[in-house]
Amino acid sequence: IASSSSSTPESRAMALAKAKEIVASAPVVVFSKSYCPFCVRVKQLFEKLGATFKAIEMDVESDGAELQDALKEWTGQRTVPNVFIGGKHIGGCDDTMALNNDGKLVPLLTEAGAIAGSTSKEATTTNA
């Protein structure tokens, strides 16, 4: 027995389809566990930046174990947080924090539509 989860190929395929559907449904998706401190850090960062995001708490979801297996299959990453921006896999907490520290996170979030472009250099209002 290679895996401690009881997922079948069918349930993993369903979970993979669900994961891809979730990722496509929002500009930013964080696959998370409610008790994970690294997940909390990433979610707090997105909140601080004013980014809209969808958090999927895999310890609460009934198919959380299958989702986690499906994400491993899809992205090569089983750990949480597992972050997607604009449909692209970003990685975990360290990856997300590094993008922010390098000044690359906000442009990604803006491009994905998770942050309104009000922080751009030319914030012009034409309400005369």
ABEGO torsion letter per residue (X at the ends): XABABABBAAAAAAAAAAAAAAAAABABBBBBBAABAAAAAAAAAAAAAGBBBBBBBAAABAAAAAAAAAAAAAAGBABOBBBBBGGBBAEBAAAAAAAAAAGAAAAAAAAAGABBAAABABBBBBBX
